[in-house]
Amino acid sequence: MNKLSASLEILHILETNGFEAYIVGGTVRDLALGLHFNDVDIATSASPGEILSLFAEAKIIGDGQLCTVVIPQEKGWAVEVTPFQGAGLLDDLSRRDFTINAMAMNRFGELIDPFGGLLDLTRRVVRFNGRPEDRIKEDPIRCIRLFRFAATLRGFVIDDLSWRATLENLPLFQEVPYERIGKEIYKALGGNFYSFMEALEVAGYLPLILPEIYALKGVPQDPGFHPEGDVYEHTKLCVKNAEALTSVSEIKAAAMFHDIGKPHTLTVDEEGVGHFYGHDRLGADMAKEALKRLKAPNELIEKVYSLVKEHMTHHAHFKDKGLKRLIGRVGSEEVFNLMELQKADIKCSNKKATKDHIIEREKRIKEILENNEAYKISQLDIDGKDLMKLGFEEGPVLGKILKYLL
């Protein structure tokens, strides 16, 4: 049974037991747009206890009025059933964040759209549902959620009145927990992240959410190498370049964070030329701390840390040993994401800069992997015990020899 069929069956069970029930919110929006959807949201007149009595496998998440009953389904997805927020369906829909999320569908496939969500989908507009200031005061996270939807729904723009409301209500945002902010940023990485960054900057949210990125404004770079401007302009362009190359979230995130160490490592030599020695290593540590603050997934944190730390390695003249050690440090899959980041980075530089050496390096790495050449000590056909049999004494020297043999 597919997701929609399973969800309609739940509606049927609720209705035959005397309750109103509708598929609501993002599920209806994605159905209207012809997009894939994950979990399914249902709103009903039944109480949590009544829902639990009808579905043996269900469990409650949260408490009070905002609790949700989750009904697990096969293959890991779930139907989330929530009691109406307010007096009924219309009241429930009136409190939802955006018009495109304030639609419902009954089990016969009929659309309930009291606030013009379908029209806004047709016009490709993201608009607050009702009075923008009311929706923002209810939950200030909706400001950057507005930017996120405009970035992840292809071709959508923000309604003018809604945009102005985000500017006017900026002070309300300062108390939003970083964990909730992080979830919106993580989702935005799946869309046009460059436009999301621009919205944060123009609306004034960037210094509150990503002070490390805002601090790049005004940090000078040698115009001979970086005609695009200061470190912040370079960073935005790098994100834009990365998006043209890939949809991989960690590459986009690494593009945003790759130079955050520069303001703290700037030195000027006798000829007045600025340098940023060690900004890659410091930037990696800073990126990790920023992502931890935002409660990002651990896997994303570690991948971004590695990419930022290694992003300057395209300047190194690696022979095979160096390349193998790079693969060992970064990983056989992630090393290609590093190459994409480096291509995006170098494309920001002057017209004489070329990515040819990165492409050649990429080819050689593919050959190493396709030929099953060892790039970790553990992959060698010889180990420390073999060396001791040959007469070498136990100790650090064994590791040095094995490392040399790579």
C-alpha positions in Angstrom: 0.0 0.0 0.0 1.4 3.4 -1.0 1.6 6.4 1.4 -1.5 8.1 0.1 -3.6 4.9 0.2 -2.4 4.1 3.7 -3.3 7.7 4.9 -6.7 7.6 3.3 -7.4 4.3 5.1 -6.6 6.1 8.4 -9.0 8.9 7.5 -11.6 6.2 6.8 -11.1 4.5 10.2 -11.4 7.8 12.0 -14.5 8.8 10.1 -16.3 5.5 10.6 -15.8 6.0 14.3 -17.5 9.3 14.3 -14.6 11.8 13.9 -13.7 14.4 11.3 -10.3 13.8 9.7 -8.3 15.4 6.9 -4.9 15.3 5.4 -3.4 18.7 6.0 -0.4 21.0 5.6 2.7 20.2 3.7 1.4 16.8 2.4 -1.4 18.6 0.6 1.0 21.2 -0.7 3.4 18.6 -2.1 0.6 16.6 -3.6 -0.6 19.7 -5.4 2.9 20.4 -6.7 3.5 16.8 -7.7 6.4 16.5 -5.3 7.5 13.5 -3.2 6.5 13.7 0.4 7.8 11.9 3.5 5.5 11.7 6.5 1.8 12.5 6.2 0.0 14.9 8.5 -3.6 14.4 9.5 -5.8 16.7 11.6 -8.8 15.3 13.4 -11.6 16.1 15.9 -10.5 13.0 17.9 -8.6 13.4 21.1 -5.2 11.8 21.6 -6.7 9.1 23.7 -9.4 8.3 21.1 -6.8 8.1 18.4 -4.7 5.7 20.5 -7.7 3.5 21.1 -8.1 3.0 17.3 -4.5 2.3 16.3 -2.7 -0.2 18.5 0.8 0.7 17.1 0.3 4.4 17.7 2.3 6.4 20.3 2.1 10.0 21.6 4.8 12.5 21.1 4.7 15.7 23.2 2.0 16.7 25.7 -0.9 19.1 26.1 -2.6 20.7 23.1 0.4 20.4 20.8 0.8 16.6 21.2 0.9 14.4 18.1 0.0 10.7 17.8 2.4 9.0 15.5 1.3 5.9 13.6 4.3 4.0 12.2 4.1 2.6 8.7 6.1 0.1 6.7 9.5 1.2 5.3 10.1 3.7 8.1 7.7 6.5 7.3 4.8 7.6 9.6 1.4 9.2 9.7 1.2 12.0 12.3 -2.3 12.6 13.6 -2.9 15.8 15.6 -6.2 17.0 17.2 -7.6 20.2 15.7 -5.9 23.3 17.0 -8.9 25.4 17.8 -12.7 24.9 17.3 -12.5 22.8 14.1 -10.8 22.4 10.8 -11.2 26.1 9.7 -9.8 27.3 13.0 -6.9 24.9 12.7 -6.0 25.9 9.1 -6.2 29.6 10.0 -3.4 29.2 12.5 -1.0 27.6 10.1 2.1 29.5 9.0 1.7 30.0 5.2 -1.3 29.9 2.9 0.4 27.1 0.9 0.5 25.0 4.1 -3.1 25.9 5.1 -5.0 23.5 2.9 -6.7 20.2 3.7 -8.0 17.2 1.7 -10.7 14.8 2.7 -10.7 11.1 1.9 -12.5 11.6 -1.4 -9.6 13.9 -2.6 -11.6 17.1 -2.3 -9.5 20.2 -1.5 -10.4 22.5 1.4 -8.6 25.8 0.7 -10.2 28.7 2.6 -7.1 31.0 2.4 -6.0 30.9 -1.2 -3.2 28.4 -0.9 -3.7 26.8 -4.3 -3.7 30.2 -6.0 -0.4 31.0 -4.3 1.0 27.7 -5.4 -0.1 28.6 -9.0 1.5 32.1 -8.6 4.6 30.5 -6.9 4.4 32.8 -3.9 5.1 32.1 -0.3 2.8 34.2 1.9 2.0 34.3 5.6 -1.5 33.0 6.4 -3.6 35.8 7.6 -1.9 38.8 9.4 1.8 38.3 9.1 2.6 39.9 12.5 0.1 37.4 14.1 1.8 34.4 12.6 5.3 35.7 13.6 4.3 36.5 17.1 2.9 33.0 17.5 6.3 31.6 16.4 9.2 33.8 15.3 11.0 30.9 13.6 8.5 31.4 10.8 10.6 34.3 9.6 13.5 32.1 8.4 11.1 29.3 7.5 9.6 31.8 5.0 13.1 32.2 3.5 13.6 28.5 3.6 10.4 27.7 1.7 11.3 30.3 -1.0 14.7 28.6 -1.3 13.5 25.0 -1.4 10.4 25.4 -3.6 11.8 25.9 -7.1 10.9 29.3 -8.6 8.9 30.6 -5.6 9.2 34.2 -4.3 8.3 35.9 -1.1 5.1 38.0 -0.9 6.0 41.7 -0.3 3.8 42.1 2.8 5.3 39.0 4.3 8.8 40.2 3.5 8.3 43.5 5.2 6.9 41.7 8.3 10.1 39.8 8.7 12.0 43.1 8.8 9.7 44.7 11.3 9.6 41.8 13.6 13.3 41.0 13.7 13.6 41.7 17.5 11.2 38.8 18.2 13.6 36.3 16.6 16.4 36.8 19.2 14.8 34.2 21.6 14.4 31.4 19.1 16.5 28.3 20.2 19.5 27.5 18.0 18.3 23.9 17.6 15.2 25.1 15.7 17.2 27.5 13.6 19.6 24.7 12.7 16.8 22.5 11.4 15.7 25.3 9.0 19.3 25.8 7.8 19.7 22.1 7.3 16.5 22.0 5.2 17.6 25.1 3.3 20.8 23.3 2.2 18.5 21.0 0.1 17.4 24.0 -2.0 18.8 27.2 -3.3 21.1 27.9 -0.4 22.6 31.0 -2.0 19.2 32.7 -2.1 18.6 31.6 1.5 21.9 33.3 2.6 21.0 36.5 0.7 17.6 36.6 2.4 19.2 36.2 5.8 21.6 39.0 5.0 19.2 41.5 3.5 16.6 41.0 6.2 19.1 41.4 9.0 19.0 37.8 10.4 22.5 36.8 9.4 24.4 38.3 12.4 21.9 36.6 14.8 22.1 33.2 13.2 25.6 32.9 11.7 27.8 35.6 13.3 30.9 33.8 12.0 29.7 34.4 8.4 28.6 38.0 9.0 32.1 38.6 10.4 33.5 38.0 6.9 32.1 41.3 5.7 34.8 43.9 5.1 37.7 41.5 5.5 39.9 42.5 2.6 41.6 40.2 0.0 44.2 40.8 -2.6 42.2 42.0 -5.6 44.8 40.5 -7.9 43.7 37.0 -6.7 40.2 37.9 -5.6 38.6 40.5 -7.9 35.1 39.4 -6.5 35.7 41.5 -3.3 36.0 40.8 0.4 35.9 37.4 2.1 32.1 37.6 2.5 31.5 38.3 -1.2 33.9 35.4 -2.0 32.0 33.1 0.3 28.7 33.9 -1.3 30.1 33.3 -4.8 31.7 30.0 -3.6 28.3 28.9 -2.4 26.7 29.9 -5.7 29.4 28.0 -7.6 29.0 24.9 -5.5 25.3 24.9 -6.2 26.0 25.0 -9.9 28.1 21.9 -9.5 26.2 19.8 -7.0 23.2 19.4 -4.7 25.2 17.7 -1.9 24.4 19.5 1.4 27.9 19.1 3.0 29.6 20.7 0.0 27.3 23.8 0.2 27.8 24.0 4.0 31.5 23.7 3.6 31.5 26.4 0.9 29.8 28.7 3.4 32.2 27.9 6.2 35.4 27.3 4.3 37.0 30.8 4.9 35.5 31.7 8.4 39.0 31.5 9.9 40.3 34.3 7.7 39.4 37.3 9.9 41.4 35.7 12.8 44.5 34.8 10.7 45.0 37.9 8.7 48.6 39.2 8.6 50.0 41.8 6.3 53.6 41.5 5.0 56.2 44.2 4.3 54.7 44.8 0.9 51.3 45.3 2.2 49.9 42.0 1.0 47.5 40.2 3.2 47.9 36.5 4.1 45.7 34.0 6.0 48.1 31.3 7.1 46.3 28.5 8.9 42.8 29.7 8.2 41.8 26.3 6.9 42.6 24.5 10.2 41.1 27.2 12.4 38.1 27.5 10.1 37.5 23.8 10.4 37.4 24.1 14.2 35.1 27.1 14.0 32.8 25.4 11.6 32.5 22.4 13.9 31.6 24.7 16.8 29.0 26.6 14.8 27.3 23.5 13.6 27.3 22.0 17.1 25.6 25.2 18.3 23.0 24.7 15.6 22.5 21.1 16.7 23.4 19.9 13.2 23.5 16.1 12.5 26.9 14.6 13.6 27.5 13.2 10.2 27.2 16.7 8.6 29.4 18.2 11.3 32.2 15.7 10.7 32.0 15.9 6.9 32.0 19.8 6.8 34.9 19.8 9.3 37.0 17.5 7.1 36.1 19.5 3.9 37.0 22.9 5.4 40.2 21.6 6.9 41.4 20.1 3.6 40.1 22.7 1.2 43.5 24.3 0.6 45.2 21.0 -0.3 44.7 21.7 -4.0 47.7 24.0 -3.7 49.9 21.1 -2.6 51.9 19.2 -5.3 50.9 15.7 -4.2 52.5 12.6 -5.7 50.8 9.3 -5.2 51.8 8.9 -1.6 50.3 12.3 -0.8 47.1 11.6 -2.7 46.7 8.2 -0.9 47.1 9.9 2.5 44.5 12.5 1.4 42.1 9.7 0.6 42.8 8.1 3.9 42.1 11.3 5.8 39.0 12.4 3.9 37.5 9.0 2.8 37.1 7.4 -0.6 33.7 9.0 -1.2 34.1 12.3 0.5 37.4 13.0 -1.3 35.4 13.7 -4.5 33.2 16.1 -2.6 36.4 17.9 -1.6 37.3 18.2 -5.3 33.9 19.8 -6.0 34.4 22.3 -3.1 37.9 23.2 -4.5 36.5 23.7 -8.0 33.8 26.0 -6.6 36.5 27.9 -4.6 39.0 28.4 -7.4 36.3 29.5 -9.8 35.9 32.7 -7.6 39.5 33.7 -8.2 41.0 35.7 -11.1 40.6 34.6 -14.7 44.1 33.1 -14.8 43.2 30.6 -12.1 42.4 27.1 -13.5 40.8 23.9 -12.1 42.7 21.7 -14.6 45.1 20.4 -11.8 42.1 19.5 -9.7 40.5 17.6 -12.6 43.8 15.7 -13.2 44.0 14.9 -9.5 40.5 13.6 -9.5 41.3 11.3 -12.4 44.3 9.9 -10.5 42.3 9.3 -7.4 39.7 7.4 -9.4 42.5 5.2 -10.8 43.9 4.5 -7.3 40.5 3.4 -6.1 39.6 1.4 -9.2 43.0 -0.4 -9.0 42.4 -1.2 -5.3 45.7 0.5 -4.4 46.2 0.7 -0.7 45.6 4.2 0.8 45.4 3.1 4.5 48.0 1.2 6.5 45.3 -1.4 7.3 45.0 -2.1 3.6 48.7 -3.0 3.1 49.6 -6.7 2.6 52.1 -6.4 5.3 51.7 -5.3 9.0 53.7 -4.8 12.1 54.0 -8.5 12.9 55.4 -9.1 9.5 58.0 -6.4 10.0 59.0 -7.9 13.4 59.5 -11.3 11.7 61.9 -9.5 9.4 63.9 -8.4 12.4 62.5 -4.9 13.2 62.0 -4.2 16.9 58.6 -3.4 18.2 57.9 0.3 18.7 57.0 3.5 16.8 59.4 2.7 14.0 57.0 0.0 12.7 54.3 2.6 12.1 56.8 4.9 10.4 57.8 2.1 8.0 54.2 1.1 7.2 53.4 4.8 6.6 56.4 5.0 4.2 55.2 1.9 2.3 51.9 3.5 1.4 
